Amino acid sequence: MGPTASGKSALAVALAEEIGGEIVNADAFQLYQGMDLLTAKPAPEDLRRVPHHLYGVLPLMEACDAQRYREMALPVIAEITSRGRVPIIVGGSGLYLKALSHGLAPLPPTDPEVRARVAAMTAEEARELLLKLDPQAADNVPLANPRYVSRALEICLQTGQPQSALRQTFAQTEPAGCGVVLTWEREVLYARINARVHTMLAAGLLAEVAALPPLGLTAEKAIGLREMQAHLRGELALDGAVEAMQQATRRYAKRQATWFRRETWLQTICLDAQSTVESVLNPILASFPCLKSPPPSSPSPST
């Protein structure tokens, strides 16, 4: 786990090769089809090196939330384990990861009418209503993150109860599995984020965004989408769009870092400008001796 641009995908591939693992996506936007560059999906060469699961499996118009993600991921994890392989969950979507590690309180399926109602609100309106319905949300929801605010508000509106009951489930549950969170010196991480946006552009990001069909309420929140679309409509110069996308991504990384600091069950690995994939593998293997057994035989193609 870790913030965007922290090197999770490359490290996961190397770890999977070392221990006989298969990678399971836990990034809310990489679940979607057709946004490979925008969501920084693993490169094609990495996808060929080890099996990857739950990348590009949802149509862009379909909504997704932590409950649906859990329902998708658990059978995949069980199937990998049944073959003697090691499932490696990789991503930065904190609530999706928490849904796997701690489970979720029973919730009704997403109501399209409620979701549309919440989507029509401004970010400020959604925060105000959430805090009115659930004052404890100030303590357990990242109020600066519109996605988390919206989902928490949907739960309140659908169930008629404070969504904080969900957080109580987390607090009372022992985590399943074990994990690490990658952390970086802020300036180094921000430099990586800025550079990655330029790499995305060089690889054809604008063409990918221009070719996107209408998006659903989840996919349309992908980081950087709004900024690139504004440029394509002639509302922002390219330099301005790039700067805005970099800023939005840095803000997202800051929110992710705040989330993961609360996950005290994770072991933290601190990285700096000299860190490499190889230098990080040894601390992981040292932290989890159970991973040092010989890798099982090569698996079938990824799904």
Secondary structure, 3 states (H helix, E strand, C coil): CCCCCCCHHHHHHHHHHHHCEEEEECCCCCCECCCCCCCCCCCHHHHHHCCEECCCCECCCCCCCHHHHHHHHHHHHHHHHHCCCEEEEECCCHHHHHHHHHCCCCCCCCCHHHHHHHHCCCHHHHHHHHHHHCCCHHHHCCCCCHHHHHHHHHHHHHHCCCCHHHHHHHHCCCCCCCCEEEEECHHHHHHHHHHHHHHHHHHCHHHHHHCCCCCCCCHHHCCCHHHHHHHHCCCCCHHHHHHHHHHHHHHHHHHHHHHHHCCCCCEEEEECCCCCHHHHHHHHHHHCHHHHCCCCCCCCCCC
